[in-house]
């Protein structure tokens, strides 16, 4: 045989007749059914001839035709057998393989020619257990093999969860011969341009044929590290009834359905039969469905992270595989999170539909909407109602809300909105005064969601941020305490703004010519802002608010808002003294009520040259830009906050902007755990 065959190796063919004793017998009726199934699947069996003079084996694949009697015809598969070659050989045996066992048939030949062969089906044949784990044939999977500078491209022939076999064509045969069987190699599987597997392997067997070669390889590691290890991992839950994970295997194209042992927002555990294992550690599954019911399923992209083999109490071999979720549609993230949160605590809800009158009643009763805030809201309360109707009834993917609800009564609430390219703003944290733990409970809900999904590309969550008033005890203790505990401004930072309202003036304001001017912000201006901010703070604010140099984010997010029926727009201006940057002004516009304090529909002013920029110039600049807003009173956040105090600029309150880098979630959850422990104590 001159090419590596799928399903059986030449090395396994020799001497099979001597190994057929004391094996399971298969009768003629069973064998006919097996042959017909093979024909139905368009599969091949292997006809093995022995040279009459030299005893060498010649193995040819053949496709069986339908069979209903005691003989069967098979047509050679892609091979033309010359009469001279045929007369030089006699039939030795026939093999049928399912990847794990071989069926050995020793029949009588009825006839054989260049088209095919016909043989009498014996009364019985035997089944040989050739492997502990079944091999599965594969097609159209490109394999890239790299070892010490040797680069080969081949095709995956067959595989199981323990090993796989790769065939290489004749062209790089010299390179193939230089492969070191004792050295490790890197292997990559591709389907088209999509990578399905990459890993370090060792060579089990190296096979040479006349014009081709094959390698049997096994992964060196039973576990891969896809993400940075976390101390606070997603909570795994055992569900009853348990869902199934169903997918089309990327290497075979066949449908696989496996029971889910436990499930979290970041991954799950499944069980396999050892003999038919198909989950190779490192394997990427482009499309997988978790099926909870015929009409309830969730889709994701996933990867096999580890494979553990053990024994059940009954002594059977047990295989458990950990699968990580690599990406998931953001709406399905909310569905999975809602399911898991509610399974853990029936009072915890994620993005559930609520009665809006009940929600507003809760906000007023809990003191979240206090008199001064309501006075600012009153003139546009219908716009607030309309925004909240869209947020809580349509469940847009830019927003998430978490509610603690007991027998229909709302007792706790927190929400967040994706308002910058990769930043989600946490806001609207309110809790009933009946229990201090309810506030922490909803905070824990949003924390679990963040921990589960922040690493997924579709979530766009590199940072979470929150504006809060530093004179508010609870957020100061939680968010301010977190900054103190982490002690790294690149992990968690706090920056404080002075907050005031600008009243639209019917008369146009102007800035004195020759001294100050307003221009559109360019990259050089943002570099200046970055240098200033690093000098006085060194935190995460500019990254979170998309104010870094060399970035032009926002346009795609604006379009997403527009598609959902919401409004978002951002404009950057530079206030200059001569050629020097005095301040950067960010005009950001959104729906009234997206944030109850309108901090998503306001002006941010960043003062760089406090000594040479008088407050009247800032007020003039703001008045010139006030035309971007429809409302009469425009909220303004000014940074740094001490500018207002030093220059006697009237302001109403202070707001601190807290930002957490998602690479530091362990620090955050460790702090929250300590905080909850102290409260319980």
C-alpha positions, 0 to 999 in steps of 0.5 A: 500500500502506497498511501496512509489509509484512514482507519487502519495502519499497515502495521496493524494488518500483519498477523491479524489472523493469528490474533483472532482467537477468543475474540467476539464472534459476529454471525453472517446476519450481523455482518450483512447489516454492518456491510449495508450500513457501511455502503449507506455511509459511502464508507470503505472496507480494506481488502488485504492481498498477500503476494504469492511469492514474497508474502508482502501485503497489498491493501486496497480500499473498496466500497461495498454494494448493497447485500441481501444474500450470502455474497457481496460485491465491492468496487475498488475505491480510486484504484485501478488494479492491473490483471498482472498484479492481481494474479501475483496476489491472493486474498489474505483477509478483509478488514472493517474498522470503526476506529476502535475495533476491527472486524476481520473477515476471511472469506472465499473469493467468488471473482476479482478483476480490475473493477472490484471483487466479489466474495462469499460472506462466511458463517461468522467472523471475529471482532478485534479490539485494536484500541482503547479509544476509538479513532474518528476519521477526519477530512479537509483539516489542514495540519501545520507541523513545526519542529526545530525549523522544519515546517510541514503541511499535511492533512488530518487523517483520524483522531481521538482525544488521546492522539491523532494521525497526520498524512504528508504528501510526497513533495516534502519527503526529504523534510519529513525524513528529517523529523526527529521522533524524539523531539516535541513539535508544535501542531496547528489544525485549520479549517480554511483560515479558522484555527481549530487547534494548536498545541505542543505534541510528541511523536508516538510513531513515524510511518514511511511509505514509498511516496508519502509519510504519516505521523501519529502524535499525542498532546503533551498537556491534558490542560491548556491555559486560555485565560489568566488564572483567577482567584475568584472564579465564576460560580459553578452550578449543578442544574436539575434538569441539566442541559446538554451541549450540542455541537457539530464536531469541527474535525468530523462534521458529526453532531455531538451531544454531551451532558453538562455536569455543571455550568457557570457564566464562563464555562461548563463541565461535560462527561464523555465515554472513554472509548469514544472520546472526541474532546481534545484539550485545546480544541476550539468549537466555533459554534456550540449550543447549550440546550435546556429545552427544545425551544430554549438554547444558548449559543457560544464559541467554546474551547476544550480547556482540560480532560481528566480521566478517572474512575466511577465508584463502580470502577468504570473509566470516567472522562470529564472535560472542562470547556471555556466560553470564548465568546457569546452574543451579549443578549444571550449573556444576559439570558444565561446570567439571569438563569444562573442568578435566579437558580442560585437565589430566587430573589435575584433577577437580571434584565427582567421586565418590571412594572415601571410604576413599581420601579419609580415608586421604589426609587422615590421610597428608597430615597434614590430620587431625593427632592433636589434631584427630582426638582431637576428631573421634573421639567422633563419627567416624560422624557425620563419615563420614555427612556426607562420604558425602552431600557426596561421593556426592550432590554437593549444590549447596551444596558443591564439591570439587576433587581432584588425582588421578594414576592414581587416587591423591589427591594434592591436595584443596580444598573449599568450601561455601555457608554464608552467603547470598552467601558460600562458605567455602573449607576442607579444603585438603590436599596431598601432601608430594611436591610443593609445587605440588600445593597451588597446583594445587588452589588454582588449580582453586577459583580458576578456578571462582570466576572463571568463575561468581561473577557468576552470580545462581544462584551466590550468590557475592559473597564467598569466605572461609576460616578458617586458623591464622596459624601455618600457613605455606602459608595465611599466605603465600597468604591473608595475603599476598593481604591485604597485596598488595591493601591495601584492607580492602573488597577483601580483609580478615583478622580473627583469632579466639581459638578454644577449646572450651566443655564443657557443664555439667550445672548451669544457669548464670545471669547476675547480674540487674540488671547483664547480660541476654541478648536476641534481637539487633535491628537497633539492636544490629547497627548498634552492631556495625557501628560497632564493627567499622568502627572496629577493622577496616573489613573484610568480615567482617560482610558475609560472615557476614550480620551487617549491619543491615537484613538478615534472611538465612538462612531460605531457605538453611536450607530449601535445606540441609533439602531436601538432607538437611543441617542449618543454623540460626542464632540471634543474641543480644545480651549487654547491660550495662544498655542498652549492647551488650556482645557479640553472640553468633552461635549457628550449627548444622550437621551435624557434619563439614561442616567438619572443625574444626567451624567451621560448627557453633560459637559466634561471640562478638563483644565490643564492650565489652571493659572492662566485660565479664568473661570469667566473664559470657561463659562464663555466657552461652555455657553458657546457650546451649549447649543449642542443641548436641548435642555435649559440646564446643562450639567457640567463636570469640571476636573480637577475639582480643586480648580473650582475652589481655588478660583471661586467658581460656584459648584453644587457638589462633588462627583468622584469617578471610580474606574476598575481595570478588568485585569484586577478583578481578583483584587476587587472581589477580595476586597468585597469579600472582606467587606461582606465578612465585616458586615456579617461580623 
